Amino acid sequence: MPKKEFKTPISDNTVIIGPSSGHDNIIFAIESSCDETAAAIVKNGREVLANVVASQIKTHIEFGGVVPEVAAREHLEAINVVIEQAFEQAGIKGEDITAFAATVGPGLVGSLLVGMNAGKALAIAYDKPFIGVNHLNAHVCANFLNTDLEPPFVALLISGGHTQIIEVKSYLEQRIIGETIDDAVGEAYDKVARLIGLPYPGGVNLDKLAQTGNPFAYKLPEAKLQNEFDFSFSGLKTASLQLIQKLKKENSTLPAADIAASFQENVSSTLLKKTKKAADNINSATIVLAGGVAANSEIRKKFFALQDNGYKIYAPEMKYCTDNASMIASSAYFLAGTMNSLDVEVFSRM
């Protein structure tokens, strides 16, 4: 089990963090990579003591998507509030914290700076180590919250910015088996949702609409790629656009529910087929879902059905699928994708 030595910024004392540290670790974490300002306090990477999220969805609805400059200003307004609420919810003080953590990337640079600088300020104020966390590793670690999951396993990371199949060999060792070569799955959802006239957030609204439609109404293509575990959704997006244009000419009313259901059937089946094959290839019977799109109803339904065939399937609770700080704290504890210096800077892309 991993452990690592960290230094306090003022007294330069050594603090050991990780499952093998020999003591309870209480991590205070901040997440501000996109359009949620979040703070959380988690004990030993699994027990959530506080989880506070301030969403910006209502603000960005009028723009039809996230505006980076607006998001950064919203984070500035919310950051102190969510920090105070997290301390109150957990009923503990700054002195009780083992280390402070914050997302440092990938994400919107202006938004990341707000959370990272707040985390560093808390670390200095309470003379505790600061841990920078990779947002993608944290999404996988969301599966450790309130569960007994341990590596090895195969993870399907699906979000607005990333689609990856990852072999998680240990808490610290991961290998990307396949990934998207163009649009991420969440990005494809948002674009197709916009094409059929659905409001922001597109992916969530498309999922709701799809549940009322016929998933086999229209046959949409699946990309053939050199690496069988890679993904491509740009062709699917184009095919959806062409289908919508054709149907608009033929019908006075667009069969939006059937289009949404057919699109969702294509995506969910592709994700299932490739991930299952990747897991079988490395003899892994444990598959976990991670990322905001892991909240999708059809994707969860298809993957959890694998349990009837002997697979172990994990997915975070709905509140831990989308961006939250509890997953950041868990990642910091298990030392997955972490950077342990006050000099660490934010980054927008991998």
WONORPE-V209416 format. One record per backbone hydrogen bond with DSSP energy under -1.0 kcal/mol. NH is the residue of the N-H (numbers start at 1). CO is the residue of the C=O. E is the energy in kcal/mol with one decimal. If there is no record, write none. Layout:
BEGIN
<<NH,CO,E> <NH,CO,E>>
END
This chain:
BEGIN
<<4,17,-2.1> <6,15,-2.8> <8,13,-2.3> <15,6,-3.2> <17,4,-2.6> <20,2,-1.8> <21,18,-2.1> <27,42,-2.6> <28,99,-2.2> <29,40,-2.8> <30,101,-1.5> <31,38,-2.3> <37,54,-2.5> <38,31,-2.5> <39,52,-2.1> <40,29,-2.2> <41,50,-2.0> <42,27,-2.3> <43,47,-3.2> <44,25,-3.3> <46,43,-1.7> <47,43,-2.2> <49,41,-2.8> <50,41,-1.7> <52,39,-2.9> <54,37,-3.0> <56,35,-1.8> <60,56,-1.9> <61,57,-1.4> <63,60,-1.1> <65,60,-1.4> <71,67,-2.7> <72,68,-2.3> <73,69,-1.7> <74,70,-2.2> <75,71,-2.2> <76,72,-1.9> <77,73,-1.7> <78,74,-1.7> <79,75,-2.4> <82,78,-2.4> <83,79,-1.9> <84,80,-2.1> <85,81,-2.4> <86,82,-2.0> <87,83,-1.9> <88,84,-2.2> <89,85,-2.8> <90,86,-2.1> <91,87,-1.6> <92,87,-1.2> <96,93,-1.5> <97,94,-1.3> <98,26,-2.8> <99,26,-1.2> <100,129,-2.7> <101,28,-2.9> <102,131,-1.8> <103,30,-1.8> <104,133,-2.3> <108,33,-2.8> <112,108,-2.9> <113,109,-2.3> <114,110,-1.0> <115,111,-1.4> <116,112,-2.9> <117,113,-2.4> <118,114,-1.6> <119,115,-2.3> <120,116,-2.6> <121,117,-2.2> <122,118,-2.1> <123,119,-2.1> <124,120,-2.3> <125,121,-2.7> <126,122,-2.3> <128,123,-2.5> <131,100,-2.4> <132,339,-3.9> <133,102,-2.4> <134,337,-2.2> <135,105,-3.2> <138,134,-1.8> <139,135,-1.6> <140,136,-1.3> <141,137,-2.0> <142,138,-1.0> <143,140,-1.7> <144,141,-2.1> <146,46,-1.8> <147,144,-1.5> <153,168,-1.8> <154,286,-2.3> <155,166,-3.1> <156,288,-2.7> <157,164,-2.9> <158,290,-3.1> <159,162,-2.7> <164,157,-2.3> <165,178,-3.1> <166,155,-3.1> <167,175,-3.5> <168,153,-2.8> <169,173,-1.7> <170,173,-1.7> <175,167,-2.2> <177,165,-3.1> <178,165,-1.4> <180,163,-1.7> <181,231,-2.7> <186,159,-2.1> <188,184,-2.3> <189,185,-2.2> <190,186,-2.2> <191,187,-2.2> <192,188,-2.5> <193,189,-2.4> <194,190,-1.8> <195,191,-1.7> <196,192,-1.6> <197,194,-1.3> <198,193,-3.0> <205,201,-1.7> <206,202,-2.7> <207,203,-2.0> <208,204,-1.8> <209,205,-2.2> <210,206,-2.7> <211,207,-1.1> <212,209,-1.9> <213,210,-1.5> <217,214,-1.6> <230,227,-2.2> <231,179,-1.8> <237,233,-2.1> <238,234,-2.3> <239,235,-2.6> <240,236,-2.3> <241,237,-2.2> <242,238,-2.5> <243,239,-2.2> <244,240,-2.5> <245,241,-2.4> <246,242,-2.1> <247,243,-2.6> <248,244,-2.1> <249,245,-1.2> <250,246,-1.4> <251,247,-2.2> <256,254,-2.6> <259,255,-2.0> <260,256,-2.8> <261,257,-2.5> <262,258,-2.4> <263,259,-2.5> <264,260,-2.6> <265,261,-2.2> <266,262,-1.9> <267,263,-2.4> <268,264,-2.7> <269,265,-2.0> <270,266,-2.0> <271,267,-2.5> <272,268,-2.2> <273,269,-2.6> <274,270,-2.2> <275,271,-2.1> <276,272,-2.6> <277,273,-1.9> <278,274,-2.1> <279,275,-2.4> <280,276,-2.5> <281,277,-2.1> <282,278,-1.1> <283,280,-1.1> <284,279,-3.0> <287,312,-2.7> <288,154,-2.7> <289,314,-2.4> <290,156,-2.2> <293,158,-1.7> <294,291,-1.6> <295,292,-1.4> <296,293,-2.0> <300,296,-2.2> <301,297,-2.2> <302,298,-2.4> <303,299,-2.2> <304,300,-2.8> <305,301,-1.2> <306,303,-1.6> <307,304,-1.4> <308,305,-1.5> <309,306,-1.9> <310,307,-1.4> <311,306,-1.6> <312,285,-3.5> <314,287,-2.2> <320,317,-2.3> <321,318,-1.3> <329,325,-2.2> <330,326,-2.2> <331,327,-2.3> <332,328,-2.1> <333,329,-2.0> <334,330,-2.5> <336,331,-1.8> <339,132,-2.7> <344,341,-1.4> <347,104,-2.4>>
END
